[in-house]
């Protein structure tokens, strides 16, 4: 109704002027009858009121749609009345909706094609990597072969990141939720990063409650932990420091914390660390930083309904905390020995 009144405000303001002109003509015509003047005013207001009521009745759906935001596209396309203006608006909205649907369909097809290509390309690239690694196993250990293995690990990590980034677009079709041992997932992630730990002179340990079971997708959880470990190692490398994976309970959630003793993150960068491609001051000093690791972690956690928190300060290391609202656990344990890595 408010929009209807605002739309007819000029006409409402014009009506007194019209009545004044009618009375002025009657006065100039020496018609001094008050009854005639009042009758003319009444008749004009009555006809004006009939017009407003008819116009509002035939346009009420039109004004309601303009005043209240639609909650769905189907609601936007509901009939707006039989008047010409509402029908023209509905025709315009329908045409725009069909155009938008066509563009959306084309965009989805392009994304699906791109994702399929990326998946196939990653798997094709893994085959020569496996062949190279088998070849290296037949060679005697030397600084030369160690350097090649290091580059192979970087290539494999990069390919896995590309693969998981592509899968994020359809992650709802790519995960299987079940009870997963948090300690087992943490151990798998540490083993995947074993050579990186050894090469970087960083030492891992898993502490806390090894009985915790969380509802999640094991493959994606291991990927998330590997991303966190890779970051922790990268910013602690070469200083004989430790990376701790601490399992426990906080605020009614099962928790996995990844704690490092690295250089830490500047305060100004903390609010942007989960943005894609953002590397910050630390990342600019490390050429390998892509700014995608924590972004993928946050996206995957959002889809899996896990929470991720980060605390850090320059020179004091970084703690990334994963919280699992659905979990089971047994007795708490104080501290477990560090995991041994075979070189």
N, C-alpha and C positions, 0 to 999 in steps of 0.2 A: 504493500500500500504506500509506503514512503516513497519508493521509486516512482510509482504512478503519480503521486502528488508533485514530486519534483519535475517529472516529465511534463506535467500540465500547468506548472507554475506561471509561464507567460500567459496562458489562456485565462487563468484565475485572476491575474492582474489586469488583463484586458477587459474583463467583464464589467467592472465598475466604470471604466471609461466609456464602454458602449452604452451603459445605462445613463450616464451623464450626458452623452450626445443626444440620446432620445429625449430626455427631459429638456435639454436646451432647445431642441427643435419644437417641442410642444410649447415652450415659453415664448419663442419667437413667433409662433403661430397664434399668439394671444389665447392659447388654451390654458386657463388658470385652474382647471378642475383638479383638485387634489386626488379625488377618487380615481380619475383616469390615469394620473401619474402613478399612483400606487398600484393600480391594475397592470400598467405597463411594466413596472419594476417586477411585480410578482410573476407575470407571465414570462419575462425574460429569464429570471432566476429559475423558474420551474423548468423551462425548456433546457436551460444550461445544466441543471441537475439531472434531468433525464438523459442528456447526452453523456455526462460523466458516468452515470450508473451503467448505461449500455456499453460504453467503451471499456469500462473496467471489467464488466462481466465477460466480454468477448476477448479480453487480453489478460485475464488474471494469471493464467498459466505462463504466459509470456513474461510478465513482470516478476512472478515468483521465481522463474528460472534465472532471470537476470540478477535477482537479489540474493539467492541462496546458491552457494557452490554445489555442484553435483558431486556425488560420492563415487560415481562410476560413469563410464562412457555410455552404457545403456540408458542410464537416467538422463543423460544430456540429450538423447535422441527421442525422448518421449514427446508425444504431440503437444504443441504449444497453443492450440486453438485454430479456428477456421478463418481468422482475419488475415488479410494479405501480408502484413508485416511479420506476424509470428510464423506463417507458413514459409515466407521467404527466408527467415532466419533458420528454421529447421532444415530447409533444403541446403542452405549454405553449410550448416554444421554437418549434415550427412555427407556432403561432398568432401569436406575437409577430413572427416573421420575416415572415409574410404581411402583418401589419398595417404593419410597417416598410416593406416593399416598396410597399404601396399609398400610404403617406404620401410615400415617396421619389418615386414616379411622379407623384403630384399636384404635389409641389414642383417637379419638373423641368418639368412642363407649364406651371406658372405662370411659372417663370423663362424658358422659351422664349417664352411669350406676351409677357412683359414686354420681353425682348430684341428681339423682332420689332417691337413697338410703338416702342421707342426708336430702332431703326434707321430705321424709316419716318418717325418724327417728325423726326429729325435731317436726313434727306434732304429732307423737305418744307420745313424751315426754311432750308436752303441755297438754295433757289430764290428766295425774296424777297431774301435777302442779295445774290445775284448780280444781281438786277434793280436793287437800290439802288446797287450798285457801278457798274453800267453807266450809271445815271442820273447819278451823280457825275462820271463821266468826261466827260460833256457839259457839266458846269458849269466855270466858270473857277476856277482855284486860289485858295483863300482860307482864312483861319483857320477859317472855318465848315465848309467841306468837309473840311479836314484833320482837324477834330475828329470829324466823322461817320465818316471813314475809320478813325480810331483806334478808335472804338466798334465798327465793323464787324469790324475785326481781332480785337477781344476776343470778340465774339460767335462768329466763325468758330473761334477757338481753343477756346472753351468747348464748342462743338458737336463739334469733333473729339475733344476729351477725353472727352465723353460717349459718342461712337460707339466709340472704342477701348476704353473701360472696359467697354462692353457686349460687345464682341467678345472680350474676355479670357476670358469664360466658355466660349467655344468656340474658342479660339485654335488648337487643333490642326487645325481645319478651315479656318483662315483664313490660313495662311502657306505659302509656297513657298520651300523652301531651295535656294539656288544660290550660285555664286560672285559676290560683290558687291565692287566697288571701294570701299574704305573712304573714299578721298578724294572719290569721286563722291557717296557718301551724305552725307558731311560738307558738301560744297558745296551739295547740294540743301537740306539743313536750314538752312544759312545763308541761302540765297535765300528760303526760306519765312519766315524771321524778318527779312528785309531792312528792311521798314518799321519794325519794332520796334527794330532796331539804330539806324536813323537818328533816330527819334523820341526814343530814350533817350540819344542821344549816346554810344553804346558802339560800339567798333570791333572787328570780328572779323578773325582771321587763321588760316590753316591752314598748319601747318608739319609737316615730317618726311617720312617715306617715302610718296610718292604712289603707289607701285606695289603696296601691300598689297591682297591679295584675301582676303576672309573668307567662310566659308560661313554664310549667314544669310538672313533674309527682308528684302528691300530696303525694302519699305513700312514694316514694323515698326521696322527699324533707323533709318530717317529719323524716324519718330515719336519714338523714344527720344532721338535727338540733339536734336530740336526741343524736347522737354521739358527737357532739360538746358540748352539755350541760353536758353530762356525764363526759367528760374530764374536763370541767370547774369546775364542782362540786368536782370531785375527788381531784383536786389540790388546792381547796379552803376550804375543809371541816373542820368543827369544829372551825372556826374563826369568825363566824357571818358576813361573807362578802357577797357581792352582785354579781350576774351574770346578766348583762344587755343584752337584745336583742334589737338592735337599727335598725330601718327601715328607709331607706332614698334613696338618689340618689347621685351617684358619677361618674364622667367621662362618663355621658350618660348611665349609667347602674343603674338599681334598685339594692339596696345593703341591705343585712342583715348582721349585725355585732354581733358576740357573744363576749362580753367583760367580763373577770373575773378579780378578784383582787388576784389571787393565787400567787404561788411562781415563776411563769415565767419559760421560757426555756433558758438554756445557749446558748450563741451565737454559739458555736461549733456544737450544735445539730439542729439548725434551718434548715440547708440545707438537713437534712435527716429525718425530722419528718413525711414525707409522704411515706417513704419506709416501706414495710411490715415487721412486727415483730421488728422494731427498737423502743426501749423504751427510750434510752438515760439515762442521769444521774438521772432525776426525776423518770423515770419508774423503775429503779433499786431499788429505795427507796419505791416504792409502789408495793406490791406483785401482785395486781390485774391487773397491766398494761400488755397488750398483744402486743402492738405495731401495732394493726390492725385497730383501730378506724379511725385515720386520713388517713390511706391508703385506707380504704373503702370509706371515704368521697371523696378523690381525684379521685378514679376510677369512682364513681357514677357521680361526677360533670363533668368529662371528657365525659362520655357517654351522659349526659344531656346537654352538651355544656354550662355549667356554669363555672365560674372561681372561684378559691378559693385562698385566700391570707392569710398569717399568719404573725403577728408581735408580738414580745415578747422580754422581757428582764428580767433577774433574779431580783426578788423582786418587779417587776412592773406589774405583771399580763400578760395576753395574750389576743390578739384580733384576731379572725378568721373572715375573710370577705368573704361572698358569693356574687358574682356579676352575675346579670341576664341581658343579652343583649337584651332580648325581654320582654317588660313590658309595663304596662299602670299605670297611677297614677293620683290622683287629687290634692287637695290643701295640702300643707305641714302642719304638726302639730308640735308643739314644744315638748311637753312632756306629756305622759299619765301616769296615776297612775299605781303603781305596781300591778301585779296580786296577788290576795289573794289566798292562798293555805289552804284548809281545812285539818286539821290534822285528 
